[in-house]
């Protein structure tokens, strides 16, 4: 199926590994010029090499610590300078942050900055550009926020969902779509910290109807569809890629 993405441009944060890396590669194979940003220069360089070797559009890469207060503005300025126009923004950067019920304040502040404040600030930096052009797609990567123990990232991602829905309600008049994409358990470094091989097998057998954790490419496939013109009537939604794991409402 042609997703009508050839010639489009996109900004992807947290692009050097895991889900972000898979999204960059899939977009590039669809003909999108991607501005890929992350902290790890070596991984960004290897990403660029992989995309070129696979025949995709060579991405632009930008090394930036997204948590730094100046990060979002610098990323937005560099992306507009490098791409000319930005059609798609994918806020992917994030990291799980489990804490005790009385957690240290700096951990709360750092995790909220990474998982809510910086995506909001980057989006706000690019919104005047989207509004002026009367087009744009924003996709916010979230997480499972329906937990039974404290995780700062999950709190931040719940806020992202609410904010995304609000943006969708106000930006539709400008032809701008805003959606959230929620993974289940995807086989990335972020998840491997919490499950060894045996624990993964046992959990998947009992909790995931499709029988195993997902791969980053499973998320990338859905992400690329949601930012494509094929999804032109989808906004304000939360798409879930979890192998059927979720079985209760919030």
VENNOR-V432659 format. One record per backbone hydrogen bond with DSSP energy under -1.0 kcal/mol. CO is the residue of the C=O (numbers start at 1). NH is the residue of the N-H. E is the energy in kcal/mol with one decimal. If there is no record, write none. Layout:
BEGIN
co=CO nh=NH e=E
co=CO nh=NH e=E
END
This chain:
BEGIN
co=5 nh=8 e=-2.4
co=8 nh=33 e=-2.6
co=9 nh=88 e=-1.4
co=10 nh=35 e=-3.4
co=11 nh=90 e=-3.0
co=12 nh=37 e=-2.4
co=17 nh=21 e=-1.2
co=18 nh=22 e=-2.0
co=19 nh=23 e=-2.3
co=20 nh=24 e=-2.3
co=21 nh=25 e=-2.2
co=22 nh=26 e=-2.3
co=23 nh=27 e=-2.7
co=24 nh=28 e=-2.5
co=25 nh=29 e=-1.9
co=26 nh=30 e=-1.0
co=27 nh=32 e=-2.2
co=28 nh=31 e=-1.3
co=28 nh=57 e=-1.8
co=31 nh=7 e=-2.5
co=33 nh=10 e=-2.1
co=34 nh=60 e=-3.0
co=35 nh=12 e=-2.3
co=36 nh=62 e=-2.1
co=37 nh=15 e=-2.1
co=38 nh=64 e=-2.4
co=40 nh=44 e=-2.0
co=41 nh=45 e=-2.5
co=42 nh=46 e=-2.2
co=43 nh=47 e=-2.1
co=44 nh=48 e=-2.3
co=45 nh=49 e=-2.0
co=46 nh=50 e=-2.3
co=47 nh=51 e=-2.4
co=48 nh=52 e=-2.3
co=49 nh=53 e=-2.5
co=50 nh=54 e=-1.7
co=51 nh=56 e=-2.5
co=52 nh=55 e=-1.2
co=60 nh=36 e=-3.4
co=62 nh=38 e=-1.4
co=65 nh=68 e=-1.2
co=68 nh=71 e=-2.1
co=70 nh=74 e=-2.1
co=71 nh=75 e=-2.7
co=72 nh=76 e=-2.6
co=73 nh=77 e=-2.4
co=74 nh=78 e=-2.5
co=75 nh=79 e=-2.7
co=76 nh=80 e=-2.3
co=77 nh=81 e=-2.1
co=78 nh=82 e=-2.5
co=79 nh=83 e=-3.0
co=80 nh=84 e=-1.7
co=83 nh=85 e=-1.3
co=87 nh=137 e=-1.8
co=88 nh=11 e=-2.3
co=89 nh=139 e=-2.7
co=90 nh=13 e=-2.0
co=90 nh=92 e=-1.1
co=91 nh=141 e=-2.7
co=97 nh=152 e=-2.3
co=104 nh=108 e=-1.6
co=105 nh=109 e=-2.6
co=106 nh=110 e=-2.7
co=107 nh=111 e=-2.3
co=108 nh=112 e=-2.4
co=109 nh=113 e=-2.0
co=110 nh=114 e=-2.3
co=111 nh=115 e=-2.7
co=112 nh=116 e=-1.9
co=112 nh=117 e=-2.3
co=113 nh=118 e=-2.9
co=116 nh=120 e=-2.2
co=117 nh=121 e=-2.6
co=118 nh=122 e=-2.6
co=119 nh=123 e=-2.4
co=120 nh=124 e=-2.6
co=121 nh=125 e=-1.8
co=122 nh=126 e=-1.4
co=123 nh=127 e=-1.7
co=126 nh=130 e=-2.0
co=127 nh=131 e=-3.2
co=128 nh=132 e=-2.3
co=129 nh=133 e=-1.7
co=130 nh=134 e=-1.0
co=130 nh=135 e=-1.8
co=136 nh=177 e=-2.1
co=137 nh=89 e=-2.7
co=138 nh=179 e=-2.3
co=139 nh=91 e=-2.1
co=140 nh=181 e=-2.4
co=145 nh=147 e=-1.2
co=150 nh=99 e=-2.0
co=151 nh=155 e=-1.8
co=152 nh=156 e=-2.5
co=153 nh=157 e=-2.7
co=154 nh=158 e=-2.0
co=155 nh=159 e=-1.7
co=156 nh=160 e=-1.9
co=157 nh=161 e=-2.0
co=158 nh=162 e=-1.8
co=159 nh=163 e=-2.7
co=160 nh=164 e=-2.9
co=161 nh=165 e=-2.1
co=162 nh=166 e=-1.9
co=163 nh=167 e=-2.8
co=164 nh=168 e=-2.6
co=165 nh=169 e=-1.7
co=166 nh=170 e=-1.4
co=167 nh=171 e=-2.7
co=168 nh=172 e=-1.2
co=171 nh=174 e=-1.9
co=171 nh=176 e=-1.7
co=172 nh=175 e=-2.1
co=177 nh=138 e=-2.6
co=178 nh=236 e=-3.4
co=179 nh=140 e=-2.6
co=180 nh=239 e=-2.6
co=181 nh=142 e=-2.5
co=182 nh=241 e=-2.6
co=185 nh=214 e=-2.6
co=186 nh=188 e=-1.9
co=188 nh=192 e=-2.6
co=191 nh=194 e=-2.1
co=196 nh=200 e=-2.6
co=197 nh=201 e=-2.1
co=198 nh=202 e=-2.5
co=199 nh=203 e=-2.6
co=200 nh=204 e=-2.7
co=201 nh=205 e=-2.1
co=202 nh=206 e=-1.4
co=203 nh=207 e=-2.7
co=204 nh=208 e=-1.6
co=208 nh=211 e=-2.3
co=214 nh=187 e=-3.2
co=215 nh=218 e=-1.6
co=215 nh=219 e=-1.0
co=216 nh=220 e=-2.4
co=217 nh=221 e=-2.4
co=218 nh=222 e=-1.3
co=219 nh=223 e=-2.7
co=220 nh=224 e=-2.7
co=221 nh=225 e=-1.6
co=222 nh=226 e=-2.5
co=223 nh=227 e=-1.7
co=225 nh=228 e=-1.4
co=228 nh=231 e=-2.0
co=229 nh=232 e=-1.5
co=231 nh=234 e=-2.1
co=237 nh=180 e=-2.6
co=239 nh=182 e=-3.5
co=241 nh=184 e=-2.4
co=242 nh=245 e=-1.4
co=243 nh=210 e=-1.6
END
